[in-house]
Amino acid sequence: MNARVFIVDGARTPFLKARNEPGPFSAADLAVMAGRALLARQPFRPEDLDEVIVGCVIAAPDEANIARIVGLRLGTGFAVPAFTVQRNCASGLQALASAFDRISAGRAHLILAGGTEAMSRAPIQWNMAMSRWLARFYRAKTVKQRLQSLTNFRLTHLKPVFSLLLGLSDPVVGLSMGQTAEIVAHRFGIGRVAQDSYALQSHQRLARAADAGLFQTEIEIAYESNGQFHAADDGVRPDTTLDKLAQLKPVFDRHYGTVTSGNSSQITDGAALLVLASESAVKRLGLPVLGEIVDHAWAGVDPAQMGLGPVHATAKLLAAHKLGINDLAHVEMNEAFSAQVLACQSAFASETYAREELALKAPLGAIDPARLNPDGGAVALGHPVGATGARLVLHLARSLRAQPGALGLATLCIGGGQGGAMLVRGGGLV
């Protein structure tokens, strides 16, 4: 079967910047807050869902299969199954893709899907030396043996392991994500000024969109148990300037690098969920339609140049539907790094890259800058890795709603050397 798959509605939490301490919400809390408001305005009950699919990269130890936890907390009941997906930065997009596949194949009709991440709560672990020492200590049978074990203890055993830093590094090529951004910046000759200028544009566009109220129907207020609340994304810096950005030092190559904290995506907590439905479910339940997911595609690239993944995934997706770059009215590309977005633009426009890397006779052509992230992106908004893909599709669908039939693209680079892309059509059921 090849059933059509519609986006009924969606919601997200504010994206909250991590500030060197655990944030107020767990990943499950964030997803529940987005989902509760979303489901409350639907004409069906949570129990009517066929499935819940959630993307998450760094779920807490007490949030195993976080999708199931979220579903139960949202009141879906015991009978509605749920599963969690993990494709690094594209986990939220993968959740939507998995839901699309199931509905398209006729195996489901109504699915809650999206992603969540509490990056500020990434676990801090014991190092391996401490783990081994503890194992020996607890194996000791007598007081004497335990005292002897204490003599082997070293202060270095207390050195913590930050799982977030490990997660943002590629163990195969031994590079952090920021170092891969330095590589693509060098490959395409993207300098510091260009990266900072793009970062400034991201903040300005996001601030302008927020002031215009473009996120009011997208964001649900997040309430803390102490009465405090968060109604808006808090990473945007509308007062930043090129001079301020220029003062920041490179993070990943301190001597020769150009990638800084100012032109990189922010460490952030957030969640985004969408309701996807088949055509029969839309008609049977009288559901509104925000847009339609047309298809998705995935590609692998050199992990050392993972930022170029969107070019390869987009090329596959456009080829499958005989489309060109200019057929896209709106493109949401995750801004993992300014350098990465600008490198993708260069690769899209490069004849050499098209011929040698994509096996194409001609380049796809650079995306019109006015159509690329017109309301800002992760440099200003933040990148909660499990949620970002779902946020991109949600914002894309809302932006295309006023353009029935118009096509848009959501695409991300993925740690480990992959790219994902999703094609969305704007407008209602026709």
Buried (B, 14 or more C-beta within 10 A) or exposed (E): EEBBBBBBBBBBBBBBBBEEEBBBBBBBBBBBBBBBBBBEEBEBEBEBBBBBBBBBBBBBEEBEBBBBBBBBBBBBEEEBBBBBBBBBBBBBBBBBBBBBEBBBEEEBBBBBBBBBBBBBBBEEEBBEBBEEBBEEBEEBEEEEEBEEBEEEBEEEBEEEBEEBEEBBBBEEBEBBBBBBBBBBBBBBEBEBEBBBBBBBBBBBBBBBBBEEEBBEEBBBEBBEEEEEEBEEBBBBBEEBEEEEBEEBEBBBBEEEBBBBBBBBBBBBBBBBBBBBBBBBBBEEBEBBBBBBBBBBBBBBBEBBBBBBBBBBBBBBBBBEEEBEBEEBBBBBBBBBBBBBBBBBBBBBBBEEBBEEBBEBEEBBEBBBEEBBBBBBBBBBBBBBBBBBBBBBBBBBBBBBBEBEEBBBBBBBBBBBBBBBBBBBBBBEEE
